[in-house]
Amino acid sequence: MAAQKLTIPDITARKGARPLSMLTAYDWAWARLQDQAGIDMILVGDSLGMTMLGHTSTVPVTMNDMVHHSAAVSRGAERALVVADMPFGSLNGKRQATANATRLIQEGGADAVKIEGGLDNADIVRAIVRAGIPVQGHVGLTPQTAVNLGGFKVQGKSAQAARRVLDDALALAAAGCFSVVLEAVPAPLAAEITRRLAVPTIGIGAGNACDGQVLVMHDLLGLFDRFTPKFVRQYARLGEAATAAIKSYIEDVGARAFPGEENSFAMKDEELQALLDGLDGGKS
């Protein structure tokens, strides 16, 4: 029997209760594995630009990219709530933003969308929510606009900067977000935001007082080797294991050790002889 699909009320009910778990996924296979493991939410992150497409940032990711990967993930997630990132350039006005969010739901099969930015995007969030589309907010370090923040740095370290992050989170909650991601902010600030927001906070580099945690799957599993953020805990090193396996395959192929007899299909001797006789014009 298929697992019961988590809903927005299921997610918001976890505020202050058992922390929510969230990971990125970009295709059917990994979404299915995460779903079977019991993950609560799967984020189809625009991080796919770096982990899957080889870009050096998330900026080149398009709406078509997001719809394509979201559709694959949604087919693999029976229980988990699927949240799809709104990519860079998809929020140019309420009309365009709502149309793009609708694509992620209708074509991409997502259950909700995620939007980076705070006060500046509150009106856009309201418009999308009014259209019946659940929105997850994202404040603190926002990768799409990291260049404006001085790079991939911790946000909210001073009292003034912390107040801006808090105000952004409050604005998104007031605009109708069902949860808010807090990225790369000091743990005490994340704890205070979590205390003040009526909706769940999802931390990434924001301490353990948040209502949930999210990580990029490739970081957690050791599949991305360009850099490893301080806030990541690697639970496996699948990249190293995969490289070792591929090297073994290459060696076996070169030594004719693969495929072995157990990997090959047999043919009756008489059938082979009949083939050879036919090729030789009936001469034995």
Disulfide bonds with the S-S distance in Angstrom:
none
